[in-house]
Amino acid sequence: MIPPHGPYLLVNGLRTYYEVHGRGTPVLLLHGGLDTIEPFRAAFLPALARAHRVVLPERRGHGRTADLPGPITYDLMMADTIAFMEALLPELRRCDIVGWSDGAIIAMLVAIRRPELVNRLVLISANYEPEGLRAELRAAIPGWTADTFSDRMPAAYRRLSPDGPEHLPIVLEKMKRLFLQEPRLTLADLDRIVAPTLVMAGDDDLVESDHTLRLSRALRQARLAIVPGGSHELPLDQPEAVTALILDFLDG
């Protein structure tokens, strides 16, 4: 059985923090870039955990999971995620995956590389190439510092990271390179995703709306949900609407 709360699991040489909540069919929640699992607590975790066994890992350089030397890439985080899932089998065999932003990108990569591990996908604010992000965002990324963000991100890093607050600029530089250079998925790559998928975004997202539309059209079994008044922080902006969409898709 998966332990019920907060252990660490050693995968790919990475001491990965994770939590498990609830009972039922497994759902893997993958948080956004430069974030932690904390926003999921206030968003849709309580409702999901009433009907599902919800598993929430924190990736390398995020939250309570330490960084490792070298760059952070989506392929590397995908490999970490697959190793994490395999370490928890059979509980996570053919589980549903809900990913937000970077978490959604990793969910797509897992579904392409290891389709037998994935039942259903929910992709929130996903881009499959850097050019899918708004041009003004891509222009701003090189100048980002910790002071660029609302206090939530840097405060969470300084409070939770085992690397200490002085490591934040190092992780931030790694993530800036990642956002500008990756992912590099083609429409042919997306066609390899066979899992039924809910593609969700806000109508004021940082991902261009036509990019989200192309993503949904490239998938074999996709449902598209554009949430009015939603930003890239959609799960925090409108947690009730996001929760209802997720539960209707996973359980409907």
N, C-alpha and C positions, 0 to 999 in steps of 0.2 A: 504493500500500500504506500501511496505517496504520503510522507509526513504531513500533518495538518497545518503547520505554520513554519515559516521563516528559517529553514536551514540553509546551509551552503552546500553546493554540489560542485565537485571538481570535474570540469569538462574542458578538453583542449588546453590543459594547463592553466585553466582559468577558474578561480574559486568564485563561483557564480551564486549570488544571493537570489532566493526565490521564496515566494509564499504560495500557499494553497488555501482556498476558501470554498466552503459549500460541498454539496454532494450531487451526484448525477453524472451525466455524460461530460467528458472533459472539454474545456475551452481554454486555449492558450491566449493570454493577452500580451501583446507586444507594444511597449510604450514608444513614445516619440523620441527623436534625437535631442540630445542635451537635456533629457528629462529623466524621470524616475517612474516607478509604479504609483507614486503618491496621487497623481491626478485621477487615476482609475478608482481610487477609494471613494472619492466624492462624486464621481460620475455614475458609472453603471455597475460597479462591482456588487453592491448589495442586491440589486435585482437579478443579476446573472447568477449569483451564488445561491439563490433560492431554488434553482432548478439544475445547476451545473456544478461540476468540480472545476473551479477556476484556478488556473496556474499562472503566476505572474513572476517571470524572471527579470532581473536587471542585467543589462548587457555590459560588456567591458567598458570601463571608463565612465559608467553611469551609476548613479545611486550608490549602493553599498558594494558594488562589484568593482574591484580595482582595475586600473588600466594596465596594459602590458607594453613593453617596448615595441616601437614600430608603428606604422600607420594603422588607422582604423578604416576598414573597407566594408562594403556591403557583403561581399563574398565571404569575408572572414566572419562577420556577424551571422551570416547564414549558416556557415559551418559550425559555429558555436551553438546556434539554435538547434540544428539537427542533432548535434552531439548531446545536447541537453534533453531533447525529446527522446532519443534512443536510450539515454540513461534512466528515464522514467517509464519505459515500456514495461508492461503492456498498457499502463494507464493512459498514455498519450498516443497510442496507436490510432491512426485515423481520427484525430481530434479536429474540432473546429478551431480556427485561428482568427482572432480579431486584432488587427494591427492599425496603429495610428501613425501617420506620417512616415518616419523612418521604419517604424514597426510594420507598416503596411508594405513597404518595399521589401523588407526581409521576408514577410509572409509570401509575397509573390515569388521570391527566389526559392524558398523552401518548396512551394507548390510546383515549380518548374523542375527542380533537381530531384525531389523525392515525393512525387504525387501520391504514393501509397500512404504517406503519413497524414494526409490532409483530407478532411471530410468536407467542410464548407469554409469559405473565406469571407471576412468582412474587411474591406480596405477603406480606411477613413483618410481622406486628404493625401492620396498617394500620387507620386509622379514616377514615371518609368524612364525618364531622362532629365538631366538638369534643366534643359530648355523648357520643360513643362512648368517650372517655377516662374513667377512673374519677373519680368525683366528688371524692375526696380529692386526686387529682392536680391537677384543675382548681382546687381551692381553694388548693393550695400554690404554683402557678405564679407568682402576682403577687409573692410574697416571695423568689423565687429570686435568688441571687447566685452568683458563681463558686465560692464556698465550699460551696454546697449539694451539689455534685457530687463524685463520687470524683475522685481526682487525674488520672485518664486524660484527661478532656475538657479541663480548663483547662491541663494540662501540654502536651497536643498543640497547643492553640491558641497558647500562648506560644512553643512551639518552632517552629511551622510558618508561622504567619500572616505574610504580607508587610506587614500593617497594624500589626504590633507588639502586644505584650501589653496596652498601654493601651487598645486598641480593643475588647477582649473585652467590657467592660460595655455598649458600644454595640450590638454584635451580639446579646448576650444579651437586651437590652430589645426589639430587633426580633423575636427569635424568641419571646419570651414573648407579645407581642401576636399573633403568627401562631398559636401553639398555642391561644390562647383564642378566636380569631375565625374560624379556618379549619381544614379545608376546609368547603365548603358544597355537597356533592354530594347529589343526591336519588336515590331508587331508580330513577327514570326515567333519570337520568344513567348510573347503573351498568349499566342494561340496554343501553346503547349500546356497552359493551365486548364485542367479539365474539371476542377472542383467548381460547383455552383458558387457564385461570388456576388456579394453585395458591394457595389462601388458607391461610396458616400462622400460628399463634400459640401461645404458651405457655399452659398452663392457669392460670398465675398472672401473666398479662400485665397491662400498664397499660391495655390496651384491654379493655372489658367483653366477656365471652364471648358474651352475646346479641347484641352489636353485630357481632362477628366472624361469628356465624351468619347475621345478616341480610345482611351483605355477601356471603357466599358464596351465599346463596339468590337474591340480586338479580342475580347474574352469569349469563350464558347458559350458559357452559361452565366450571363451577367444580368443583374438588376441594378438600375441606377437610381440613386436618391440624392437630389440636390435640396439642401435644407435652407429655406429662406432665412435671411438674417444671420447666417452662420459664417464664422471666420475659420482660420486654420486651427483655432482653439475650440472647434465645434463641440467635443465632448464636455468641455467646461462651460461653453456658452449656453448650450441647450441639452443638458444631460437627460432630461425626460424624453425628448424627441429622439435622441440617439439611442437610448435604451429601448424604446418601443420599436424602432426600426431593427435593431439587432435581434431582439427576442422574436419579433415576427418572422424574421428571415431564418433564424436558427431553429425555431420550434414550430413554425407555421406549416 
